[in-house]
Amino acid sequence: MGVATVVALTLRTCQHNDIYPMTVDPNESDSFDDIVRALDHDLRNPVSNILGYVDLLRDTPGTTFSGEQLEFLGRIEDNCKTLLDMLRRLRDIAIEQDDE
């Protein structure tokens, strides 16, 4: 099963379960690139916002966090960065496939 199929099935499942309001229907999509573009657009902004809120929490004057709380913030940040990197790599794959 190819990457495009996995992405399409995941999106279809999420849409069916009302988890992810898709802007592109995998059944009507002309290309894998359309799905990737929708994923990139619809996920990049919320994930970037989460990263921004983590920074705001850390930089709020007068706020102190326990070691465990700082660890949680670090996990949030790491997972968001991982997701953004996955989106970047998926977009790169789509560009490579379009070039072929």
C-alpha positions as CSV (number, residue, x, y, z in Angstrom):
1,M,0.0,0.0,0.0
2,G,1.5,3.4,-1.0
3,V,1.8,6.5,1.0
4,A,-1.0,8.2,-1.0
5,T,-3.4,5.4,-0.2
6,V,-2.5,5.4,3.5
7,V,-3.0,9.2,3.7
8,A,-6.3,9.0,1.8
9,L,-7.6,6.1,4.0
10,T,-6.6,8.0,7.1
11,L,-8.3,11.2,6.0
12,R,-11.4,9.3,5.0
13,T,-11.6,7.6,8.4
14,C,-11.1,10.8,10.2
15,Q,-13.7,12.6,8.1
16,H,-16.2,9.7,8.7
17,N,-15.6,10.0,12.4
18,D,-15.9,13.8,12.3
19,I,-12.4,14.1,13.6
20,Y,-11.0,16.1,10.7
21,P,-13.1,18.3,8.4
22,M,-11.4,17.7,5.1
23,T,-11.1,20.3,2.4
24,V,-10.3,17.7,-0.2
25,D,-12.3,14.5,-0.7
26,P,-9.8,11.7,-1.4
27,N,-12.5,10.0,-3.7
28,E,-12.6,13.1,-5.9
29,S,-9.0,14.2,-5.7
30,D,-7.1,14.4,-8.9
31,S,-3.7,13.8,-7.3
32,F,-1.9,12.9,-4.2
33,D,-0.6,16.4,-4.2
34,D,-4.1,17.8,-3.6
35,I,-4.4,15.6,-0.4
36,V,-1.0,16.7,0.8
37,R,-1.7,20.3,0.1
38,A,-4.9,20.0,2.2
39,L,-3.1,18.3,5.0
40,D,-0.3,20.8,5.0
41,H,-2.7,23.7,5.0
42,D,-5.2,22.4,7.6
43,L,-2.6,21.0,10.1
44,R,0.3,23.4,9.8
45,N,-1.5,26.4,11.2
46,P,-3.0,24.8,14.3
47,V,0.3,23.0,15.1
48,S,2.2,26.3,14.7
49,N,-0.3,27.9,17.0
50,I,0.3,25.3,19.7
51,L,4.0,25.9,19.5
52,G,3.4,29.6,19.9
53,Y,1.3,29.0,23.0
54,V,4.0,26.8,24.5
55,D,6.5,29.7,24.0
56,L,4.0,32.1,25.6
57,L,3.6,29.9,28.6
58,R,7.3,29.5,29.1
59,D,7.9,33.2,28.6
60,T,5.1,34.5,30.8
61,P,6.8,36.7,33.5
62,G,6.2,35.6,37.1
63,T,5.1,32.1,36.1
64,T,7.0,29.2,37.4
65,F,6.6,25.6,36.4
66,S,7.4,22.4,38.1
67,G,9.9,20.0,36.5
68,E,7.0,17.8,35.4
69,Q,5.2,20.7,33.9
70,L,8.3,21.8,32.0
71,E,8.7,18.2,30.8
72,F,5.1,18.2,29.5
73,L,5.7,21.5,27.6
74,G,8.8,20.0,26.1
75,R,6.9,16.9,25.0
76,I,4.2,19.1,23.4
77,E,6.9,21.1,21.6
78,D,8.8,18.0,20.4
79,N,5.6,16.3,19.1
80,C,4.5,19.5,17.3
81,K,7.9,19.8,15.7
82,T,7.8,16.1,14.7
83,L,4.4,16.6,13.1
84,L,5.6,19.7,11.2
85,D,8.6,17.8,10.0
86,M,6.4,14.9,8.8
87,L,4.2,17.3,6.9
88,R,7.3,18.8,5.3
89,R,8.6,15.4,4.3
90,L,5.1,14.4,3.0
91,R,5.0,17.6,0.9
92,D,8.5,16.8,-0.5
93,I,7.4,13.3,-1.5
94,A,4.3,14.8,-3.3
95,I,6.6,17.2,-5.1
96,E,8.9,14.3,-6.2
97,Q,6.0,12.2,-7.4
98,D,4.6,15.2,-9.4
99,D,8.0,15.6,-11.1
100,E,8.0,12.0,-12.2
